[in-house]
Amino acid sequence: FLKKEYAHQMKECCDNRNGYMSQLCGLKKIRAHLYEASGRTDMPADCEVSDWTDEPCSASCEGGTQKRTRAIIAPPVNGTQCPPQEMVRTCNVHRCPIDCRVGTWSEWTACSAGCGGGVRTRLRHVTVQPFFDGKPCPEESEEQQCNIQACGRDCEIGDWEEWSRCSKVCHTGHRARRAAVIVEALGQGTCPEPDAEERLGFEE
């Protein structure tokens, strides 16, 4: 809307300026004819000034002021006096942009799975909505993988221990040895019982 209104105002301003310049040109011609008709040879010369030079606006938005200056190129000789060489106008009247603002991240939610890979999320809420071409909002949610370990893992059994003493000093006896669990089973994983042959061995 502002761009459309600006374009309309600029067109209207240019049209008015062209109309005024056309009227001024006509008046100068009439004045020249009147001087010639009266027999005068000292034709009047109007003041001539340069184009406006604009200084930077005092504000980037919400309205500021801008100083404009122009110099006298040719002083008047019995003609139109010089117009003002300085003026101040308003500038940058558009609204200042408002950037999006968000709060802090919430705590992570519980993982969606105890093993085998799940996800957890955290959120943050918008506290200030963006307006007037302000910076857009960043992501309001975030996901992260969790509990990626396998659900079914069998236990791990270590090396055999040393043999025990023989149960008898003569005739036939036996001795035993054991293998300890060094990594426990996880989830659906299995593990031999303490008296299973994988963990308990005998020999005569």
N, CA and C atoms as a LAMMPS dump frame, in Angstrom:
ITEM: TIMESTEP
0
ITEM: NUMBER OF ATOMS
612
ITEM: BOX BOUNDS ff ff ff
-5.0000000000000000e+02 5.0000000000000000e+02
-5.0000000000000000e+02 5.0000000000000000e+02
-5.0000000000000000e+02 5.0000000000000000e+02
ITEM: ATOMS id mol type element x y z
1 1 1 N 0.837 -1.213 0
2 1 2 C 0 0 0
3 1 3 C 0.866 1.255 0
4 2 1 N 1.913 1.286 0.832
5 2 2 C 2.769 2.473 0.917
6 2 3 C 3.483 2.744 -0.411
7 3 1 N 3.941 1.66 -1.073
8 3 2 C 4.625 1.846 -2.349
9 3 3 C 3.67 2.405 -3.402
10 4 1 N 2.448 1.914 -3.397
11 4 2 C 1.457 2.393 -4.359
12 4 3 C 1.133 3.862 -4.1
13 5 1 N 0.972 4.222 -2.831
14 5 2 C 0.673 5.61 -2.486
15 5 3 C 1.845 6.518 -2.84
16 6 1 N 3.073 6.026 -2.606
17 6 2 C 4.269 6.807 -2.938
18 6 3 C 4.334 7.078 -4.44
19 7 1 N 4.083 6.044 -5.247
20 7 2 C 4.114 6.203 -6.693
21 7 3 C 3.054 7.201 -7.156
22 8 1 N 1.873 7.144 -6.538
23 8 2 C 0.803 8.082 -6.904
24 8 3 C 1.198 9.518 -6.571
25 9 1 N 1.763 9.718 -5.379
26 9 2 C 2.155 11.065 -4.963
27 9 3 C 3.279 11.606 -5.853
28 10 1 N 4.233 10.746 -6.213
29 10 2 C 5.338 11.19 -7.06
30 10 3 C 4.83 11.601 -8.445
31 11 1 N 3.914 10.831 -8.995
32 11 2 C 3.352 11.173 -10.308
33 11 3 C 2.614 12.505 -10.24
34 12 1 N 1.828 12.682 -9.187
35 12 2 C 1.087 13.943 -9.042
36 12 3 C 2.04 15.122 -8.892
37 13 1 N 3.121 14.903 -8.128
38 13 2 C 4.106 15.975 -7.94
39 13 3 C 4.787 16.343 -9.258
40 14 1 N 5.159 15.333 -10.027
41 14 2 C 5.816 15.593 -11.314
42 14 3 C 4.873 16.302 -12.29
43 15 1 N 3.621 15.87 -12.296
44 15 2 C 2.647 16.522 -13.176
45 15 3 C 2.477 17.997 -12.802
46 16 1 N 2.382 18.273 -11.499
47 16 2 C 2.244 19.671 -11.047
48 16 3 C 3.471 20.487 -11.415
49 17 1 N 4.649 19.889 -11.24
50 17 2 C 5.89 20.612 -11.549
51 17 3 C 5.958 20.943 -13.042
52 18 1 N 5.611 19.966 -13.865
53 18 2 C 5.629 20.219 -15.318
54 18 3 C 4.635 21.314 -15.694
55 19 1 N 3.481 21.32 -15.002
56 19 2 C 2.493 22.367 -15.278
57 19 3 C 3.005 23.746 -14.892
58 20 1 N 3.655 23.837 -13.725
59 20 2 C 4.204 25.123 -13.276
60 20 3 C 5.311 25.603 -14.205
61 21 1 N 6.173 24.684 -14.666
62 21 2 C 7.262 25.071 -15.55
63 21 3 C 6.71 25.584 -16.883
64 22 1 N 5.633 24.958 -17.344
65 22 2 C 5.022 25.419 -18.6
66 22 3 C 4.444 26.824 -18.441
67 23 1 N 3.78 27.071 -17.288
68 23 2 C 3.236 28.412 -17.039
69 23 3 C 4.361 29.443 -16.936
70 24 1 N 5.451 29.056 -16.253
71 24 2 C 6.569 29.99 -16.084
72 24 3 C 7.19 30.352 -17.425
73 25 1 N 7.323 29.342 -18.286
74 25 2 C 7.891 29.595 -19.614
75 25 3 C 6.996 30.567 -20.397
76 26 1 N 5.687 30.382 -20.272
77 26 2 C 4.762 31.281 -20.964
78 26 3 C 4.855 32.698 -20.432
79 27 1 N 4.962 32.854 -19.127
80 27 2 C 5.08 34.191 -18.532
81 27 3 C 6.36 34.892 -18.979
82 28 1 N 7.448 34.126 -19.093
83 28 2 C 8.705 34.732 -19.527
84 28 3 C 8.604 35.239 -20.973
85 29 1 N 7.909 34.491 -21.799
86 29 2 C 7.737 34.931 -23.186
87 29 3 C 6.903 36.207 -23.255
88 30 1 N 5.831 36.25 -22.457
89 30 2 C 4.983 37.455 -22.442
90 30 3 C 5.782 38.651 -21.956
91 31 1 N 6.602 38.44 -20.906
92 31 2 C 7.399 39.549 -20.38
93 31 3 C 8.392 40.036 -21.425
94 32 1 N 8.988 39.109 -22.175
95 32 2 C 9.952 39.514 -23.205
96 32 3 C 9.269 40.333 -24.288
97 33 1 N 8.076 39.927 -24.686
98 33 2 C 7.346 40.69 -25.697
99 33 3 C 7.001 42.09 -25.19
100 34 1 N 6.618 42.205 -23.924
101 34 2 C 6.289 43.521 -23.357
102 34 3 C 7.514 44.425 -23.333
103 35 1 N 8.684 43.865 -22.989
104 35 2 C 9.911 44.673 -22.976
105 35 3 C 10.236 45.143 -24.389
106 36 1 N 10.115 44.263 -25.355
107 36 2 C 10.416 44.641 -26.735
108 36 3 C 9.442 45.707 -27.224
109 37 1 N 8.152 45.569 -26.851
110 37 2 C 7.145 46.535 -27.296
111 37 3 C 7.394 47.916 -26.701
112 38 1 N 7.964 47.957 -25.512
113 38 2 C 8.231 49.25 -24.86
114 38 3 C 9.554 49.844 -25.298
115 39 1 N 10.317 49.118 -26.121
116 39 2 C 11.578 49.64 -26.621
117 39 3 C 12.753 49.443 -25.695
118 40 1 N 12.602 48.694 -24.66
119 40 2 C 13.696 48.464 -23.708
120 40 3 C 14.609 47.364 -24.242
121 41 1 N 15.895 47.557 -24.022
122 41 2 C 16.891 46.583 -24.487
123 41 3 C 17.521 45.813 -23.342
124 42 1 N 17.371 46.373 -22.132
125 42 2 C 17.965 45.68 -20.953
126 42 3 C 17.023 44.572 -20.469
127 43 1 N 17.087 43.455 -21.154
128 43 2 C 16.203 42.347 -20.818
129 43 3 C 16.504 41.843 -19.406
130 44 1 N 15.467 41.596 -18.619
131 44 2 C 15.685 41.134 -17.232
132 44 3 C 16.22 39.702 -17.195
133 45 1 N 16.966 39.442 -16.177
134 45 2 C 17.487 38.084 -15.953
135 45 3 C 17.034 37.609 -14.576
136 46 1 N 16.354 36.485 -14.572
137 46 2 C 15.881 35.932 -13.301
138 46 3 C 17.011 35.216 -12.561
139 47 1 N 16.82 35.078 -11.293
140 47 2 C 17.775 34.322 -10.48
141 47 3 C 17.745 32.855 -10.905
142 48 1 N 18.918 32.251 -10.966
143 48 2 C 19.028 30.831 -11.278
144 48 3 C 19.705 30.117 -10.121
145 49 1 N 19.116 28.99 -9.732
146 49 2 C 19.682 28.216 -8.621
147 49 3 C 19.923 26.775 -9.077
148 50 1 N 20.782 26.102 -8.346
149 50 2 C 21.103 24.705 -8.661
150 50 3 C 19.994 23.785 -8.159
151 51 1 N 20.12 22.508 -8.485
152 51 2 C 19.201 21.524 -7.929
153 51 3 C 19.455 21.343 -6.439
154 52 1 N 18.462 20.795 -5.77
155 52 2 C 18.589 20.57 -4.331
156 52 3 C 19.66 19.512 -4.046
157 53 1 N 20.401 19.728 -2.972
158 53 2 C 21.331 18.727 -2.431
159 53 3 C 20.781 18.277 -1.085
160 54 1 N 20.532 16.985 -0.962
161 54 2 C 19.899 16.463 0.254
162 54 3 C 20.92 15.891 1.232
163 55 1 N 20.768 16.234 2.486
164 55 2 C 21.557 15.634 3.547
165 55 3 C 20.872 14.34 4.008
166 56 1 N 21.603 13.459 4.698
167 56 2 C 20.973 12.219 5.172
168 56 3 C 19.81 12.499 6.128
169 57 1 N 18.828 11.608 6.102
170 57 2 C 17.685 11.731 7.004
171 57 3 C 18.147 11.498 8.437
172 58 1 N 17.545 12.195 9.368
173 58 2 C 17.953 12.088 10.773
174 58 3 C 17.497 10.787 11.425
175 59 1 N 16.603 10.044 10.786
176 59 2 C 16.113 8.773 11.343
177 59 3 C 15.882 7.798 10.206
178 60 1 N 16.096 6.508 10.471
179 60 2 C 15.916 5.492 9.436
180 60 3 C 14.457 5.068 9.297
181 61 1 N 13.626 5.373 10.285
182 61 2 C 12.209 5.019 10.227
183 61 3 C 11.449 5.841 11.266
184 62 1 N 10.12 5.711 11.24
185 62 2 C 9.239 6.42 12.183
186 62 3 C 9.278 7.94 12.021
187 63 1 N 9.852 8.427 10.934
188 63 2 C 9.848 9.862 10.667
189 63 3 C 11.069 10.593 11.183
190 64 1 N 11.756 11.264 10.273
191 64 2 C 12.904 12.095 10.628
192 64 3 C 12.836 13.394 9.849
193 65 1 N 13.91 14.157 9.866
194 65 2 C 13.968 15.407 9.109
195 65 3 C 15.185 15.38 8.189
196 66 1 N 15.055 16.07 7.078
197 66 2 C 16.13 16.126 6.088
198 66 3 C 16.324 17.573 5.637
199 67 1 N 17.542 18.034 5.709
200 67 2 C 17.868 19.394 5.278
201 67 3 C 18.257 19.374 3.808
202 68 1 N 17.727 20.358 3.046
203 68 2 C 18.026 20.48 1.625
204 68 3 C 18.612 21.869 1.365
205 69 1 N 19.644 21.899 0.547
206 69 2 C 20.282 23.187 0.216
207 69 3 C 20.498 23.268 -1.291
208 70 1 N 20.553 24.495 -1.789
209 70 2 C 20.873 24.725 -3.186
210 70 3 C 21.618 26.045 -3.291
211 71 1 N 22.435 26.166 -4.321
212 71 2 C 23.291 27.354 -4.478
213 71 3 C 22.76 28.251 -5.588
214 72 1 N 23.103 29.531 -5.482
215 72 2 C 22.736 30.509 -6.52
216 72 3 C 23.736 30.403 -7.662
217 73 1 N 23.236 30.117 -8.858
218 73 2 C 24.105 30.025 -10.033
219 73 3 C 24.284 31.394 -10.685
220 74 1 N 23.161 32.127 -10.807
221 74 2 C 23.214 33.471 -11.406
222 74 3 C 22.28 34.389 -10.634
223 75 1 N 22.766 35.507 -10.08
224 75 2 C 21.891 36.421 -9.342
225 75 3 C 20.937 37.14 -10.302
226 76 1 N 19.836 37.652 -9.783
227 76 2 C 18.861 38.319 -10.655
228 76 3 C 19.314 39.714 -11.085
229 77 1 N 18.88 40.059 -12.306
230 77 2 C 19.111 41.421 -12.807
231 77 3 C 17.75 41.933 -13.271
232 78 1 N 17.118 42.725 -12.411
233 78 2 C 15.776 43.257 -12.684
234 78 3 C 14.759 42.152 -12.947
235 79 1 N 15.077 40.964 -12.456
236 79 2 C 14.172 39.844 -12.674
237 79 3 C 13.682 39.263 -11.354
238 80 1 N 13.207 38.056 -11.444
239 80 2 C 12.662 37.382 -10.264
240 80 3 C 13.744 37.133 -9.23
241 81 1 N 13.424 37.438 -7.992
242 81 2 C 14.376 37.241 -6.904
243 81 3 C 14.612 35.754 -6.652
244 82 1 N 15.724 35.475 -5.976
245 82 2 C 16.1 34.085 -5.714
246 82 3 C 15.154 33.446 -4.693
247 83 1 N 14.802 32.202 -4.917
248 83 2 C 13.973 31.48 -3.945
249 83 3 C 14.849 31.073 -2.757
250 84 1 N 14.257 30.542 -1.69
251 84 2 C 15.047 30.104 -0.524
252 84 3 C 16.093 29.056 -0.921
253 85 1 N 17.246 29.159 -0.303
254 85 2 C 18.321 28.2 -0.598
255 85 3 C 18.375 27.028 0.409
256 86 1 N 17.506 27.068 1.419
257 86 2 C 17.483 25.99 2.4
258 86 3 C 16.04 25.618 2.72
259 87 1 N 15.82 24.367 3.014
260 87 2 C 14.512 23.916 3.472
261 87 3 C 14.693 22.623 4.276
262 88 1 N 13.716 22.323 5.087
263 88 2 C 13.721 21.084 5.873
264 88 3 C 12.401 20.364 5.608
265 89 1 N 12.506 19.069 5.326
266 89 2 C 11.308 18.272 5.063
267 89 3 C 11.365 16.979 5.871
268 90 1 N 10.215 16.351 6.02
269 90 2 C 10.159 15.076 6.725
270 90 3 C 10.619 13.949 5.792
271 91 1 N 11.114 12.874 6.383
272 91 2 C 11.633 11.755 5.594
273 91 3 C 11.514 10.454 6.39
274 92 1 N 11.566 9.361 5.662
275 92 2 C 11.5 8.022 6.27
276 92 3 C 10.354 7.908 7.287
277 93 1 N 9.165 8.171 6.809
278 93 2 C 7.997 8.156 7.707
279 93 3 C 7.414 6.752 7.885
280 94 1 N 7.994 5.762 7.206
281 94 2 C 7.48 4.392 7.335
282 94 3 C 7.758 3.836 8.735
283 95 1 N 6.969 2.842 9.119
284 95 2 C 7.114 2.228 10.434
285 95 3 C 8.421 1.45 10.528
286 96 1 N 9.003 1.435 11.697
287 96 2 C 10.224 0.662 11.92
288 96 3 C 9.89 -0.828 11.938
289 97 1 N 10.754 -1.669 11.343
290 97 2 C 10.492 -3.111 11.361
291 97 3 C 10.56 -3.674 12.773
292 98 1 N 9.696 -4.637 13.05
293 98 2 C 9.691 -5.329 14.341
294 98 3 C 10.096 -6.775 14.09
295 99 1 N 11.233 -7.191 14.638
296 99 2 C 11.726 -8.552 14.45
297 99 3 C 10.993 -9.526 15.366
298 100 1 N 10.917 -10.756 14.9
299 100 2 C 10.314 -11.815 15.72
300 100 3 C 11.201 -12.093 16.932
301 101 1 N 10.561 -12.391 18.044
302 101 2 C 11.292 -12.79 19.255
303 101 3 C 10.691 -14.074 19.796
304 102 1 N 11.568 -14.953 20.261
305 102 2 C 11.114 -16.226 20.825
306 102 3 C 11.681 -16.388 22.229
307 103 1 N 10.981 -17.23 23.027
308 103 2 C 11.431 -17.503 24.38
309 103 3 C 12.54 -18.542 24.403
310 104 1 N 12.901 -18.979 25.591
311 104 2 C 13.953 -19.976 25.737
312 104 3 C 13.395 -21.369 25.466
313 105 1 N 14.281 -22.307 25.173
314 105 2 C 13.872 -23.682 24.9
315 105 3 C 13.326 -24.332 26.165
316 106 1 N 12.307 -25.172 25.983
317 106 2 C 11.788 -25.965 27.091
318 106 3 C 12.739 -27.135 27.348
319 107 1 N 12.473 -27.898 28.414
320 107 2 C 13.246 -29.108 28.66
321 107 3 C 12.902 -30.155 27.597
322 108 1 N 13.826 -31.084 27.36
323 108 2 C 13.566 -32.157 26.412
324 108 3 C 12.459 -33.067 26.948
325 109 1 N 11.599 -33.535 26.05
326 109 2 C 10.578 -34.51 26.453
327 109 3 C 11.245 -35.865 26.67
328 110 1 N 10.484 -36.803 27.271
329 110 2 C 10.993 -38.162 27.424
330 110 3 C 11.178 -38.786 26.043
331 111 1 N 12.145 -39.68 25.939
332 111 2 C 12.399 -40.348 24.661
333 111 3 C 11.194 -41.209 24.287
334 112 1 N 10.896 -41.254 23.009
335 112 2 C 9.73 -42.003 22.548
336 112 3 C 9.954 -43.513 22.579
337 113 1 N 11.175 -43.958 22.781
338 113 2 C 11.473 -45.388 22.848
339 113 3 C 12.596 -45.629 23.852
340 114 1 N 12.507 -46.782 24.543
341 114 2 C 13.546 -47.09 25.525
342 114 3 C 14.812 -47.619 24.898
343 115 1 N 14.731 -48.11 23.68
344 115 2 C 15.889 -48.629 22.967
345 115 3 C 15.537 -48.69 21.484
346 116 1 N 16.518 -48.996 20.669
347 116 2 C 16.27 -49.133 19.236
348 116 3 C 16.11 -47.827 18.499
349 117 1 N 16.297 -46.722 19.163
350 117 2 C 16.195 -45.418 18.51
351 117 3 C 14.841 -44.767 18.675
352 118 1 N 14.803 -43.642 19.324
353 118 2 C 13.581 -42.864 19.496
354 118 3 C 13.876 -41.4 19.26
355 119 1 N 12.91 -40.562 19.516
356 119 2 C 13.117 -39.115 19.372
357 119 3 C 12.597 -38.403 20.62
358 120 1 N 13.201 -37.275 20.879
359 120 2 C 12.706 -36.4 21.931
360 120 3 C 12.643 -34.99 21.359
361 121 1 N 11.777 -34.181 21.883
362 121 2 C 11.549 -32.845 21.329
363 121 3 C 11.613 -31.787 22.417
364 122 1 N 11.817 -30.562 21.969
365 122 2 C 11.72 -29.419 22.868
366 122 3 C 11.108 -28.263 22.086
367 123 1 N 10.495 -27.332 22.788
368 123 2 C 9.744 -26.248 22.147
369 123 3 C 10.17 -24.888 22.688
370 124 1 N 9.887 -23.866 21.895
371 124 2 C 9.994 -22.484 22.367
372 124 3 C 8.869 -21.708 21.706
373 125 1 N 8.358 -20.723 22.393
374 125 2 C 7.177 -20.008 21.928
375 125 3 C 7.536 -18.597 21.453
376 126 1 N 6.764 -18.136 20.473
377 126 2 C 6.954 -16.778 19.951
378 126 3 C 6.408 -15.774 20.955
379 127 1 N 7.233 -14.831 21.347
380 127 2 C 6.806 -13.788 22.286
381 127 3 C 6.444 -12.482 21.578
382 128 1 N 7.044 -12.245 20.408
383 128 2 C 6.735 -11.037 19.624
384 128 3 C 6.644 -11.443 18.155
385 129 1 N 5.497 -11.198 17.534
386 129 2 C 5.318 -11.502 16.122
387 129 3 C 6.019 -10.437 15.261
388 130 1 N 6.582 -10.832 14.101
389 130 2 C 7.237 -9.846 13.236
390 130 3 C 6.213 -8.978 12.49
391 131 1 N 6.555 -7.715 12.34
392 131 2 C 5.719 -6.784 11.581
393 131 3 C 6.612 -5.857 10.766
394 132 1 N 6.027 -5.298 9.708
395 132 2 C 6.684 -4.276 8.886
396 132 3 C 8.048 -4.76 8.369
397 133 1 N 8.038 -5.968 7.771
398 133 2 C 9.245 -6.543 7.159
399 133 3 C 10.342 -6.839 8.177
400 134 1 N 9.943 -7.135 9.413
401 134 2 C 10.932 -7.537 10.412
402 134 3 C 11.423 -8.954 10.161
403 135 1 N 12.469 -9.36 10.879
404 135 2 C 13.033 -10.697 10.703
405 135 3 C 12.008 -11.763 11.072
406 136 1 N 11.892 -12.804 10.225
407 136 2 C 10.907 -13.864 10.513
408 136 3 C 11.311 -14.696 11.722
409 137 1 N 10.358 -15.499 12.196
410 137 2 C 10.601 -16.331 13.375
411 137 3 C 11.446 -17.546 13.029
412 138 1 N 12.364 -17.937 13.92
413 138 2 C 13.124 -19.171 13.71
414 138 3 C 12.26 -20.381 14.046
415 139 1 N 12.847 -21.569 13.941
416 139 2 C 12.116 -22.8 14.256
417 139 3 C 11.645 -22.774 15.71
418 140 1 N 10.408 -23.247 15.908
419 140 2 C 9.837 -23.249 17.254
420 140 3 C 9.901 -24.624 17.916
421 141 1 N 10.342 -25.626 17.172
422 141 2 C 10.484 -26.973 17.737
423 141 3 C 11.771 -27.599 17.215
424 142 1 N 12.277 -28.545 17.981
425 142 2 C 13.532 -29.202 17.622
426 142 3 C 13.467 -30.658 18.065
427 143 1 N 13.95 -31.564 17.216
428 143 2 C 13.961 -32.989 17.524
429 143 3 C 15.389 -33.494 17.633
430 144 1 N 15.539 -34.561 18.426
431 144 2 C 16.86 -35.149 18.626
432 144 3 C 16.701 -36.652 18.821
433 145 1 N 17.597 -37.443 18.235
434 145 2 C 17.559 -38.884 18.429
435 145 3 C 17.99 -39.236 19.852
436 146 1 N 17.446 -40.347 20.347
437 146 2 C 17.793 -40.779 21.704
438 146 3 C 17.639 -42.292 21.815
439 147 1 N 18.283 -42.867 22.811
440 147 2 C 18.233 -44.309 23.079
441 147 3 C 18.42 -45.134 21.806
442 148 1 N 19.537 -44.89 21.149
443 148 2 C 19.79 -45.553 19.864
444 148 3 C 20.38 -46.956 20.047
445 149 1 N 20.658 -47.355 21.282
446 149 2 C 21.216 -48.692 21.492
447 149 3 C 20.197 -49.765 21.132
448 150 1 N 20.708 -50.953 20.752
449 150 2 C 19.843 -52.057 20.338
450 150 3 C 18.954 -52.516 21.488
451 151 1 N 17.724 -52.937 21.154
452 151 2 C 16.789 -53.398 22.186
453 151 3 C 17.138 -54.801 22.681
454 152 1 N 17.565 -55.709 21.82
455 152 2 C 17.896 -57.07 22.229
456 152 3 C 19.387 -57.318 22.142
457 153 1 N 20.062 -57.406 23.307
458 153 2 C 21.503 -57.655 23.299
459 153 3 C 21.812 -58.733 24.328
460 154 1 N 22.442 -59.81 23.857
461 154 2 C 22.822 -60.877 24.78
462 154 3 C 23.958 -60.413 25.675
463 155 1 N 24.057 -61.096 26.798
464 155 2 C 25.15 -60.751 27.713
465 155 3 C 26.483 -61.212 27.137
466 156 1 N 27.529 -60.664 27.685
467 156 2 C 28.874 -61.083 27.287
468 156 3 C 29.549 -61.792 28.459
469 157 1 N 30.141 -62.92 28.156
470 157 2 C 30.79 -63.74 29.194
471 157 3 C 32.297 -63.629 29.027
472 158 1 N 32.956 -63.44 30.142
473 158 2 C 34.403 -63.289 30.108
474 158 3 C 35.133 -64.611 29.989
475 159 1 N 36.446 -64.549 30.136
476 159 2 C 37.284 -65.749 30.038
477 159 3 C 37.071 -66.657 31.26
478 160 1 N 37.425 -67.906 31.101
479 160 2 C 37.325 -68.856 32.213
480 160 3 C 38.297 -68.477 33.318
481 161 1 N 37.851 -68.662 34.553
482 161 2 C 38.734 -68.465 35.713
483 161 3 C 39.654 -69.682 35.856
484 162 1 N 40.554 -69.593 36.804
485 162 2 C 41.437 -70.734 37.056
486 162 3 C 40.627 -71.9 37.629
487 163 1 N 41.113 -73.121 37.385
488 163 2 C 40.455 -74.31 37.958
489 163 3 C 40.525 -74.272 39.482
490 164 1 N 39.484 -74.776 40.098
491 164 2 C 39.491 -74.893 41.567
492 164 3 C 40.359 -76.083 41.993
493 165 1 N 40.588 -76.236 43.295
494 165 2 C 41.315 -77.405 43.793
495 165 3 C 40.491 -78.658 43.534
496 166 1 N 41.159 -79.779 43.4
497 166 2 C 40.467 -81.054 43.204
498 166 3 C 39.694 -81.403 44.469
499 167 1 N 38.535 -82.023 44.284
500 167 2 C 37.672 -82.333 45.429
501 167 3 C 38.206 -83.471 46.301
502 168 1 N 39.175 -84.215 45.771
503 168 2 C 39.782 -85.32 46.539
504 168 3 C 41.284 -85.295 46.337
505 169 1 N 42.003 -85.779 47.39
506 169 2 C 43.463 -85.831 47.287
507 169 3 C 43.933 -87.145 46.69
508 170 1 N 43.041 -88.174 46.657
509 170 2 C 43.362 -89.443 46.026
510 170 3 C 42.096 -90.032 45.43
511 171 1 N 42.297 -91.132 44.7
512 171 2 C 41.205 -91.687 43.906
513 171 3 C 40.68 -90.625 42.947
514 172 1 N 39.432 -90.733 42.537
515 172 2 C 38.919 -89.822 41.501
516 172 3 C 38.104 -88.697 42.144
517 173 1 N 38.515 -87.493 41.829
518 173 2 C 37.756 -86.321 42.264
519 173 3 C 37.42 -85.436 41.06
520 174 1 N 37.05 -84.248 41.304
521 174 2 C 36.767 -83.325 40.206
522 174 3 C 37.109 -81.894 40.636
523 175 1 N 37.253 -81.101 39.648
524 175 2 C 37.49 -79.676 39.904
525 175 3 C 36.612 -78.859 38.956
526 176 1 N 36.39 -77.596 39.31
527 176 2 C 35.467 -76.746 38.536
528 176 3 C 36.114 -75.399 38.22
529 177 1 N 35.521 -74.763 37.254
530 177 2 C 35.923 -73.391 36.915
531 177 3 C 34.684 -72.651 36.414
532 178 1 N 34.716 -71.33 36.522
533 178 2 C 33.56 -70.506 36.163
534 178 3 C 33.978 -69.393 35.195
535 179 1 N 32.967 -68.921 34.472
536 179 2 C 33.141 -67.752 33.589
537 179 3 C 32.11 -66.694 34.008
538 180 1 N 32.558 -65.524 34.325
539 180 2 C 31.671 -64.473 34.834
540 180 3 C 31.076 -63.635 33.689
541 181 1 N 29.913 -63.073 33.971
542 181 2 C 29.27 -62.149 33.018
543 181 3 C 29.95 -60.78 33.143
544 182 1 N 30.461 -60.301 32.046
545 182 2 C 31.129 -58.988 32.078
546 182 3 C 30.227 -57.866 31.526
547 183 1 N 29.231 -58.208 30.677
548 183 2 C 28.256 -57.23 30.181
549 183 3 C 26.885 -57.868 30.299
550 184 1 N 25.997 -57.233 31.049
551 184 2 C 24.667 -57.791 31.275
552 184 3 C 23.826 -57.755 29.993
553 185 1 N 22.855 -58.648 29.909
554 185 2 C 21.932 -58.663 28.775
555 185 3 C 21.043 -57.426 28.813
556 186 1 N 20.573 -57.019 27.641
557 186 2 C 19.735 -55.824 27.542
558 186 3 C 18.446 -56.16 26.826
559 187 1 N 17.326 -55.701 27.345
560 187 2 C 16.041 -55.877 26.691
561 187 3 C 15.687 -57.338 26.499
562 188 1 N 15.511 -57.735 25.243
563 188 2 C 15.133 -59.104 24.912
564 188 3 C 16.329 -60.047 24.828
565 189 1 N 17.498 -59.571 25.144
566 189 2 C 18.685 -60.42 25.078
567 189 3 C 18.667 -61.514 26.145
568 190 1 N 19.44 -62.577 25.913
569 190 2 C 19.497 -63.716 26.834
570 190 3 C 20.881 -63.841 27.446
571 191 1 N 20.925 -64.639 28.518
572 191 2 C 22.192 -64.879 29.195
573 191 3 C 22.131 -66.259 29.845
574 192 1 N 23.14 -67.098 29.689
575 192 2 C 23.123 -68.426 30.3
576 192 3 C 23.026 -68.339 31.826
577 193 1 N 22.355 -69.348 32.421
578 193 2 C 22.267 -69.418 33.874
579 193 3 C 23.652 -69.685 34.464
580 194 1 N 23.831 -69.374 35.741
581 194 2 C 25.156 -69.584 36.361
582 194 3 C 25.65 -71.029 36.292
583 195 1 N 24.734 -71.994 36.28
584 195 2 C 25.17 -73.389 36.248
585 195 3 C 25.144 -73.984 34.85
586 196 1 N 24.915 -73.155 33.82
587 196 2 C 24.943 -73.648 32.451
588 196 3 C 26.39 -73.942 32.055
589 197 1 N 26.532 -74.822 31.066
590 197 2 C 27.866 -75.265 30.688
591 197 3 C 28.721 -74.141 30.116
592 198 1 N 28.038 -73.047 29.606
593 198 2 C 28.821 -71.912 29.109
594 198 3 C 29.507 -71.161 30.237
595 199 1 N 28.98 -71.314 31.47
596 199 2 C 29.516 -70.556 32.595
597 199 3 C 30.113 -71.419 33.704
598 200 1 N 29.865 -72.699 33.663
599 200 2 C 30.382 -73.594 34.709
600 200 3 C 30.9 -74.865 34.066
601 201 1 N 32.182 -75.155 34.307
602 201 2 C 32.802 -76.349 33.718
603 201 3 C 33.377 -77.268 34.784
604 202 1 N 33.344 -78.574 34.508
605 202 2 C 33.907 -79.582 35.425
606 202 3 C 34.865 -80.474 34.672
607 203 1 N 35.791 -81.038 35.393
608 203 2 C 36.641 -82.113 34.871
609 203 3 C 37.099 -82.983 36.014
610 204 1 N 37.326 -84.252 35.693
611 204 2 C 37.78 -85.213 36.726
612 204 3 C 39.269 -85.135 36.864
